[in-house]
Amino acid sequence: MDESTVKRHERLRALQRANLDSWRGQSEQPEAKTLDASIKKNTGFIKKCKTNLCAEAAQLLRDVKQLKLERYVVELMPAVYEGMQRCRTGGEYAAAIDVITALHARFPEKFTVALIAHMLKQLQAPSVAALQAASTEQREREEQARVTRQRTVLRVLGEMYVAGLLWAVDTQSECASELDLAGAFMQGHALSGTSNNAKFVTRVREMVQQRGHCVVVGALQNLLLTDREHHLSIALATSFARAFRADLKLTTPDDETNSTTDAEYPAISEADEPVVTTASCVRIRGVLHEYLDSAVERLRVMNKGLAKMRQNNEERLFSKGVIHADVQEKFKRHERAYEKLSDSVNALCDALGCAQPILVDAEDARDRFSIVIDEQAAQKDGSDLWEDDEERTFYENVLDLRSRLPPSMLEAGSKRATSEEPEPVEEEAFADLSTDVDETAELNEADDDDGEAVDALGMLEYQEFIAQRRNGGELTKEAGADDAGTLTVVAAADGVQHTLAALNLTDVLRRLPLVTSRSEADQVAVDFCYVNSRTSRRALISALIEAPRRHMFVIPLYARIIATLSAYFPEVGEGVEAELRREFSWLARKRFRGLLDTRLKNILFIAELVKFRAVPLHVPFGCARILLDQLHVQNIEVLCALLEGCGRFLR
């Protein structure tokens, strides 16, 4: 032991000897005739105890031997309690114990027993129901005040224990018979909010009736073991363990404690038991470790829940492209609570000399798929992205509609797109992409003789899927009649009015499969602006996603049309992206062999939009995740098509 520890143990042995003599009535008492009964000096002493208990400890120790104080014991106890609340350092706690020891020598039953009872009543678990009913700001303020108050009370109670001031209560001596120990422990316990309240009450009542009961153990049990669901008092356990880790051997295994504790605190005389017993040290350490185990278990549960929330947010980001503000706030709130509990658990582990818990769940780490995107690398203009200058021009030099159309037309179209309320979209279209294989997918494992039947069944289901999609956004005859070609007069940039040729939406949509060059694709985009409306955009989205699967060459041109229009009409790009994700999810669940061409068309469409930067990068990464989760021959082909189409851009 170092020199400071030796001095502390010598001081504690002297305090134990003096306090046990006071409990037995063997301490020297000053003569009553020599004591000063002045009201001014006695009330001044009480005021000093209340305001400067630690700072004026030396003067208070002299006054205790000179003042009468018998009439003021009732006022003296709450004054000393309030004065001890100002203790912060080890020296201040030592000064407070010296003053309490001096008062204990004068009034062991009237003062010390009353002070112990009052302190135990203050060490109650908080009311969880009351905290939940309060606002966040009020709850944090009340909890901070409670922890500050109870930290000081618990520290003083521990110092009183090792100094022998609790000896009569622990041994149930007659001089402390007036203390209702069970009532002090159980006051306010019904408000603690624990699920095993009745069981705990019975346990405490049996405990206080046992010979050799330790007050500190009961106080810790009453404060900590009722808090195993919320761990609001973990800071108190940490501060107590740090303060008494050496005195109570809290970091020593049980087998070593049996041979060291009695040697550190030997009995005052041969007939007495030691003040700090081996059994009490083991029980105190057991309470702290039990509380730590419950905190670690709750931390593991929170860790799994946080990982699940993170995974759900990633899937929601992939399916919807955005995470709602309420969901983000809930995740951040849980993350802050987890980090706070994790720091508290690590601090308690250090105080008790335990290894910090490892919270890596191998199964969750293996199943969780994280998408990390390097935006700078993704947007880097590298020469290795394109095969030649013609391909670079096709994908990067997208037509700006302002060069071909009057600004008033584009502004009006943008205003209509933003002012109109968005059409409610079916939840299925934006639901989290499920990788569960449909029961009908088992038909894919059939023999080759049944191949034609499986392909026919797959085509029938796909036709039903297409019909349902058309019913949700198909151009009706009435809407088509409203969008019939008319003569339109617009003002050009030079202020001259021009009469435009009549255009019909049906004619524009009919020209889509016939597009074969970049100029024709740009012209279709320009012509669509003349018949632009909410209904027209829905019809265009439906026509674009139903590109012929036997004519893959039109998909890059379709993607160029989408990229051109999305600059001024974002609804077009968003609608196509949503429908492609929905189709990809449906095809991934079904896995019919006859729909491989349809799956390749779908993934090629997504790849082309990636090269035009018309969809965010989390879309292709999410598709790759789903394909890798169910790795089979068809998914391998689709994944290869995705990487071949836009693999160079996913970096």
N, C-alpha and C positions, 0 to 999 in steps of 0.2 A: 504494500500500500504506500502511496505517496504521503508527503508530510501533511498536506491539507486534509486527507482522509483520516489520518491518525489523530489530528487535532479535533476534527469533528466527532470522532468516536469517543475521545476523552471527554469532550463537552457533553455529549449525550449521556454518558455514564454518570456524570455528575448531576445532570438534570434528573435522570431516572432515580438516583439515590435520594435526591431532595424531594421529588414529587411523591415517591412511595412513602417517605416519612410523613409527608403532609396528609396523605390518604389515611394513614394509620393514626394520625393525631400525635405524632412524635416530633413534629417540627417546633422550633423555638418560636414562641409568640411574644410580641412586645407587651410591656406592662400597660394596662389600660390607663393608668394615671399619667403616663408620659405622652399619650397620643393627643394630637390636636383635633378638637371637635369644631373648629371654626367653619361656619357655613361657607364663607367666601373661599377658603382654601380647599375644602372638600368639593364644592361645585366646580372650582377651577381645575381640580384634578380630573374630574369627569369630562370637562370640556377638552382638556389636553388629550385624554384617551380617545376622544371622538375625532379630533382634528389632527393631532400630531403624535399618534401612538408610536410610530417608528422613529421619527426625528428627535423626539424628546424622551427616548426610552431611559436614558441614564437618570434624568431628573425624576421621572415617574417611579423608578426603582427606589430612589431615596424617599420620595413622598409616601410610598406604600408603607414604609416602616415608621412614618411620623404621623400620619393622619388616621383618624378613628375609622371612618368609612362604613361602619356597621349599618347606619340608617340609609345609606345610598347604594347598597348592593343591587337593588332592583333596577336602579338607573345606570349602574356601572356596567352591567352585562351588555345591554344593547349599545352602549357607548364604545366598549371594547370591540364588539362585533363590527360596528361601522368603521372604527379606526383600522382594523385589520384589512378592510377592503382596499386600503391605499397601498398595501404591500405589493412590491413588484420584483425586487431583487432578493437574492439569498440572504444578504445582510439584514434587510428589512424584516424578512420572515423570522430570522433569528432574534432580532430585537423584540418583535411581537411575542415570541414564545417566552422570552425572559420576563416580560411584563406579566403575561398570563401565569407563569410559574410563581412570580411573587404574590400575585393576588390569590392564587391557589393555596399558597402557604397560609394565608389569612382566612380564606373562606372556601374550603374545599367542597362543601356540600351546597351552600347557597349560591356561590358564583360559578364554580367549575361545572357542576351538574347542569345548571340552567344554561350555561354557554354551550355545552355539548348537545343538549336537547334542541336548542335553537339552531345550531349548525346543521344537525341532521334533518330538521324540517326544511331547510333551504336546499338540501341536496335531493330534490325530487325531479323525476323525468318530466320533460315538457308535455303539455297537452297537445297532442297531434291534431285533434278535432278543432281546437281553438286556432292553431296555426294555419290549418287549411282554410278556415273561414276568413282569416285576415288577408289583406292585400299583400302583394309581393314585397313592397317597400316596408310596410309595417312588420311583416314576418321576419325579414332580414334584420331590422332594427331590434326587435325583441329578442331574437336568437343571439345576436351579438352581445347584447346586454346580459342575457342569462349566462352565456358561456364565460364572459369576463367575471361575473359575480361568483359563479360556482367554481371556476378555476382557483380563485383565491381561497374560498372556503375549503375545498378539497385539499389544497396544499397545506393550509394551517391544520386541518384535521390529521393529515399524515405526520406533520411535525409534532403535533401533540401526542400521537401514538408512539413514535420512537423516543419521545422525551418522558414517557411514563404518565402523561396526564390522563390517559384513558384506562389506566390499569384497573381501577375499581369497577368501572363499567364492564370491562372485558371479563373480569373474574366474578362479577355479580356480588360485589362486596356490599355489606350492609350500609356503608356510608353513601352508596349511590342507589339505594333502594327506591328513592323517590322518582327516579327517572323511568318514565313509561317508554321503554326502548322500542317496543313493537308499535306503539302509537306514533312515535317519532318517525319510524321508517315508513309506515303505511299512510301517513297523512298526505293526501293528494294523489295517492297511487292510482285511484280509480280514474283519474283524468289522464293517465299516461298513454292510453290508447292501445295497449297491448292486447293481442288476441288470446294469450294464456293468462289473463289477469287473476282469476280465481286460483289457479295452480301456483302462481307466484306468491300470492298472499299466504297460502298455507305453508309454502316453503319458508317464508320469512318468519312466520310465527313459530314454527318448529325450530328454526335456527337460533332465535334470540333466547329460547328456553334452555339451550344446551350450555353446559359448563365450559368455560373457556372461550366463549363466543368473542369474536373480534369485531369491534365496531367498524373498522375500516373496510373489512370484507362485506359487512352488511350494507354500508353506504355505497360501495362500488356496485354491488349486486342490484340495489334499489335504483341506482342511477344508470347503469350500463345494460344490465340484462333485460330491462324493460324497453330497451331501445335497439333491439336486434333487427328491427324491420326498416328503420329509417336512419339510424346511426347519426343522430343529431348531436351526440355527446362524444364523438370520437376525438375531438380536440382536447377534451378533459382527460380522457384516458391517456393520450399522448403526453400531455404536460405532467400528469402524475407519474407515469412510467419514467420520464426523463429525470424528474426530481428525486425519485427513490429507487432508481435502478441499482445503486450500490448499497444503500441502507437495507433494502428488503431483498436483495439478491434476485432481482427480477430477470436477469439475463443468465442465471446459473441453472443448470439442469437440476431436477429434483433430488437425484442421488447425491450430488455435490452439496446441495443446500443442507441436507441432513447433517453434514459434518462441519459446516463452516458457520452457519448462522449463530448457533449457540456460542461458538468461540468468539465471534465478533461482539456479541452482546451477552456477556456472562451474567449469571444470576447475581443479585445484590448480596445475598447471603446464601448459605448452603441450604436453608429450608425453603427458599423461594424459587419459583420458576422464573425464567428470563422474561423480561418485558416484551421483547420481540421474539416470538417463538418460531420454531421451524414450521409448525403446522400453519401458522398464520401467513408466513411468507409463501408457502406452497398454495394456499387457498387464494391469496391475493393474485399470485401469478396465474392461477387457473382461471379466475374471473376475467382477467385481461386477455388471456389467450382465447378463451371462449368468445369474448366479444370480437377479437381480431378475426377468428375463424368465420364468424357470421358476416363480418364486413367483407372479407375476401370472397365469400360465396355470393354475396350481393353484387360485388364488383364483377364477378364472372358472368352473372346473369345480365348485368347492364352491358358488359362487353359484347355478349352474343346479340342482345337486342339492338345495340348500336350498329353492329355489323349487318344485321338484317335490315335495319333502316337505311344504311348506306347502299346496300344492294338494291333495295326497292327504289331508291332515288335514282340509281344508275339506270335501272330498267325504265323508270318513268321518264328520265331524260331521253332515253333512246326512243321510246314510243311516242312521246309528245313533243320532244325537243325543248321543253322548259319545265322547271320545277316550281310549283306554286309557292308564293311567299310564306303562307302559313306552314307548309310542309318544311321549308327551309328553316323557319324560326323554331319549329318543334325539334328538328334535328339538332340545331345549334344549342337549344336549351338542354337536351339530353346529353349532348357532348360536353357542355360545361359542367353538368352535374357529375358525369363520369370522371372527368379530369379532376374535379375537386375531391371526389371520394378516392380516386387513385392516389393523389398526393397525400391525403390523410392516412390511407392504409400504409403507404411506404414509410411515412414518418413514424407511425406506430410500430411497424416492423423494426425500424432502426432503433427505436427506444427499447424494445424488448429483445433485441439481438437476434431477430428472426430473419430468414431470407425473404426477400420481396417476392410476391407471387408472379409467376409467368403466365400471361393471359393470352397466349397465342393458341388458338384453336386450329389444329391441323386440318380438320375436315372443312371448316369454314374457309380457311385460307386456300384450300385446294379447289373448293367449289366456286369461290368468288372470282369473278372475272372483272378486272379493272381496265378501264379504257384511259390511256394516257396519250394525249395528243400534243405534239410539238408544233405549235402554231407557226413559229418562224420557219421551221423546216417545211411545213405543209405549204406555206405561201412563197417559198423560195423559187425564184425564177431561174431554174437550172436548165442548162442546155440538154441534159440527158432525159428530160421529160417528153420530148417530141422527137419523132423520127425524121422530120424535115420541116422546112419553113412553111410549107403549105398546110401541114397539120397544125402547126402553131397558130397560123393565121385563122384557121377555121374555129379553133376553140377560144382564142384570146380576143380576137377582133370581132366582138359581137356588135351587131347593128344597134346604133343609138337611134331610137324612134324619133327623137327631136330633129334629126337631120332630114327626115322624110315626111313628118307630119307637123301641122301647126301646133304650137305650144298650148293653145287654148283647148285643143282636143285631149291632149294628154293630161292637162290639169283637171279638166272636167272628169275624165275617167278616173283619175286618182282620187278626186273628191268623192265620186260615187262609190269607189271601193272602200274608202275609209268611213264614209258617213252611213252607209247601209249597215244594218245590224247583221252580224255573221249568222249564216244559217246553222241551226243546231246540227251537230254532227253525231252520228250514231256512236255510242260508246264502243262498239265493236271495232270501229275503224281506228280508234286511238287507244285501245286497251293495251296493256302490257303484252308484248309478244310472247306467247307461250310456246315452249319447245316440246310440250307433251304431244306424243304421236297419237293421232286419232285411231280408234279401234279398227276402222276400215283399212288402215295402213297395213294390217296383218295380211290383207289379201295380196300385198306385194310379194310375200314370201311363197306364193302359190307356185305350182309347177308350171313349166313352159306351156303345157297343153291348155292351161286356163289363162294364158296371157291376153288373148283377145277379149275375153270376158272382163278381166280386170281393167284393161284399157278402156273398154266401153263404159264401165261403171265410173271410172275416173272422169271421162269426158262428160258424162251426164251430170255428175256432181259439180264439175267446173262450170257447166252451162247454167246450172241453178245459181251458183255463186255470182256469175256475170249478170243474170237476170235480177237478182237482189240488188246488186250494185247499180244497175240502170234505174231501177225503181226509186233509188234514193237520189239520183241526180240527173235523170235523163231529160232532154229537151222535149217538152210536150208540143203537140200540134198547135195549141193555142199560142204558146210562147213563140213558136216558130213563125206563126202568122204575124205576130206583133213585130218581129225583127225582119220582116220582108224588106227588100231593097227600096230605098227612097232617095230622092235627090236631096243632098245636104249642102248647105252653104256655110263655109267657114272662112275665117280671116287668116291670111298667111302672115308671115313675119314682116313683109313689106307693107302691110296694111291693105292690100288688094284682096277683094273677096273673090273666091273661086267656087264654081259649082262642080261638085264631085259626082262621078258616075254612080249610078245606083248599084248597090251591092246587096247580096242576100247571104244570110248566115249559112244556109244549106249549101250554097255554092262554095263558100269558103271551106266548109268541112269536107265537102266532096273532093276538093283538090288535095287534101292532106295525103292520102295514099299515093298520089301521083307525083309527089315532090321527089326530085332526083338530084338537086344541086343546092348549093348554098344560097344562090340568088333567088331561087324559087322559094326556099324556106323563109328568107327575109321578106319576100313579097307577101307570103301568106300572113306573116305576123303584121305587116303594115295594113293589109286589107281587113284583118280581123278588127283593127282599131276602129274602123268605120262602123262596124255593127256591134261594138262593145257594149255590154250590159251585164248585169248580174246573171241573168239566165244564159246569156251567150257564153260567159266564162265557164259556167257549169257544163254546158254542152261541149265546149272545147276540151275541158279536162277529161270528160268521158270519151271523146273521140281520140285523144292523144294516148290514153292508157290502153286502148283497144287496138293498138297497132298490130297488123298481121304478123303472126309468129313465123310465117314462111318468108317474110320480107324484112330480115334483120337490118338491111342497109338503111332503112328509113329511120331507125331509132336515133342515130346521131343527129339527123336533121330535125326530128321531133324535139330532141333535147335542146337544139339551138333555138327553135321557136319558143320553147319554154323559157330559156334564159333571156331571150330578147324581151318577151312580154313581162317577165317577173320584175324587171327593173322599174316598171311603172304600174304593174298590176300584180302585186305579190300574191294575191289570192290564187293565181294560176299555178305558180310554183308550189305553194303550200298544199293546194288540193291534189296535185299530181303526186307529190311526196307522200301524202297521207294514204292515197289509194294504193301506191306501190308497196308501202309497208304493210298495208292490210292484205294485199294479194300475196306478198311474200310469206306472211304469217300463215295464211290459209294453206298455201302450197307446201310449207314446211311441215305442217301437221299431217297432210294427206299422203304425200310421197308416192303417188301413183306413177308407175313407170311410163305410162302414156303421156304424162304431163311434163316430161323432161324438157321438151322444146319450150313449153310455156314458162317453166322456171328459168331457163336460160335467157329467154326474152326479158323476163322481169329483172333478173340480176344485171343484164346488159344495160337496161334502161337506167338502173340506179348508178352503174359505173359511168355512163355517159353524163349524167347529171353531176356526178362528182367532178369530172374533168371540166365542166362548165362552172364549177363552184356554185351550183344551184341548190345543193343540199348540204347540210353540215356533215362534218367528217364522222360524227358519232353514228350516223346511219349505216355506212358500210362496215364499220367496226362491229356494230351490233349484229348485223347480218352474219358476219364471220363468226361471232360468238355462238350464234344459234346453230350454224352449220357444224362447228367443231364440237358442240355438246352432243350431237348425234352423228357421229362420223360413220357414214356408210357410202356405198359406191355412188349413189345419186348426189348426195351432198358434196362428195369430193369433186365431182364434175362441176357442180354449181360454184363451189369455192374457187376452183381453178379458173372458171370464167370470170369471177369477180376480180381475182388478182391479175389476170391477164388484161382485163379491161381498164382497171384503175389502180393496180398495185403500186405503180411508181409514184402515185400522188398521195399515198397513205404513209407519209413519213413526216 
